[in-house]
């Protein structure tokens, strides 16, 4: 395949992984198959309408960053109110538990996306001197 297909495929893979999505989850979001996503990512095929994919990524990344900001602000509020040196983020063991119990599941539909947002927030909180940890609920 061409360099353009390889470039497009790498961009799709990087953005997908950055959001914590599996190929199957992205396929579900785009109403296609995991094999199609794999072919795009390895440059064997080019998406018919790559703009649709990138608009979906833009929307997901915006919601992802909003959640990271919210999680960081929770830690900042806890530190101000209770002078807490640590902050706990709720974590879920399964996709079903996440969808049932997490208020952010509508914002980010897959557990992997939420886990990536928690990890990003934890890195930011840690750099500010707090000790973040996850708490299974």
Residue pairs with C-beta under 8 A, 6 or more apart in sequence:
1 43
1 44
1 45
1 46
2 43
4 46
5 43
5 44
5 45
5 46
6 43
8 40
8 43
8 46
8 47
8 50
9 40
9 41
9 42
9 43
10 41
10 43
12 37
12 40
12 41
12 47
12 53
13 41
15 54
15 57
15 61
16 23
16 26
16 37
16 41
16 57
18 61
18 116
19 57
19 60
19 61
19 64
19 112
19 113
19 116
20 110
20 112
20 113
20 114
20 115
20 116
20 117
21 29
21 60
21 110
21 112
21 113
22 34
22 110
22 112
23 34
23 37
23 38
23 41
24 34
24 37
25 110
25 112
26 37
27 33
27 34
27 36
27 37
29 56
29 109
30 37
30 52
30 53
30 56
36 45
39 45
40 46
40 47
47 53
60 108
60 113
63 107
63 108
64 108
64 113
64 116
64 117
66 107
67 104
67 107
67 108
67 114
67 117
67 121
68 117
68 120
68 121
68 124
71 89
71 117
71 118
71 121
71 125
72 121
72 124
72 125
74 87
75 87
75 121
75 125
75 128
75 130
75 132
76 128
78 84
78 87
79 85
79 87
79 130
84 130
85 129
85 130
85 131
86 130
86 131
86 132
86 133
87 125
87 130
87 131
87 132
87 133
88 132
88 133
88 134
88 135
89 118
89 121
89 122
89 132
89 133
89 134
89 135
90 102
90 134
90 135
90 136
90 137
91 115
91 118
91 134
91 135
91 136
91 137
92 98
92 101
92 102
92 111
92 114
92 136
92 137
93 136
94 111
95 110
95 111
98 105
98 110
98 111
98 114
99 105
99 109
101 137
102 114
104 114
104 117
105 114
108 114
108 117
118 134
121 132
122 132
122 133
122 134
125 132
126 132
